[in-house]
Amino acid sequence: MHLKRPFLILLFLSLIFISSCGSNDKALEEKYAKAMNLFWVNKRSEALKILNEIHKEDPEYKDTLFVMGKINYYDLKFPEAKKYFEEIYNKNPENLTALLWILKCQFASGIRDQSIFENLQTFMKRDPSNLEALYIGGRILEEAGKTDLAIQNYSQMVLQTPQIALAHKQLSGIYKRANVAQKADFHFKQFQALTRKE
């Protein structure tokens, strides 16, 4: 009997702890869903407030930091956005998405110091065909007067045109089968424009 009592008390306390953790997770999930809904309807400042609350409660919760960075980026607060993406990237240097957003922040805010060149070089070593990075690299090289290297970047982008054209063709077919004529026509016209012989 004496052994059962501590066991039952321990079991009871464990159940209380587990149920309180579950309700906390549910509350975070509800807050996160609300923040994302606000984000998607362009109420970014309200979404950011909620995401900040979530981040204080659980700094690792889902992609909260990433969305906070995007909100600041879309609000043209590039230095603030960059801090969020750098925090993500510093935790996981394999995260190319975070590195690309760092590059986008640096480019948009006019940063042309050594760090943007290093970040661009690091990114391009791992994903040399990324269109956004190629464009940013081309623009930076143009600004630096390195026209020959800028041409290489833009040429690399143009080489991907056939794949982009095929994507438009496939999207046109999908939207046509789904009876979404406007989108089907748009993508078919994009396909034609990209494959037109001059």
Secondary structure, 3 states (H helix, E strand, C coil): CCCHHHHHHHHHHHHHHHHHHHHHHHHHHHHHHHHHHHHHCCCHHHHHHHHHHHHHHCCCCCCHHHHHHHHHHHCCCHHHHHHHHHHHHHHCCCCHHHHHHHHHHHHHCCCCCHHHHHHHHHHHHHCCCCHHHHHHHHHHHHHCCCHHHHHHHHHHHHCCHHHHHHHHHHHHHHHHHCCCHHHHHHHHHHHHHHHCCC
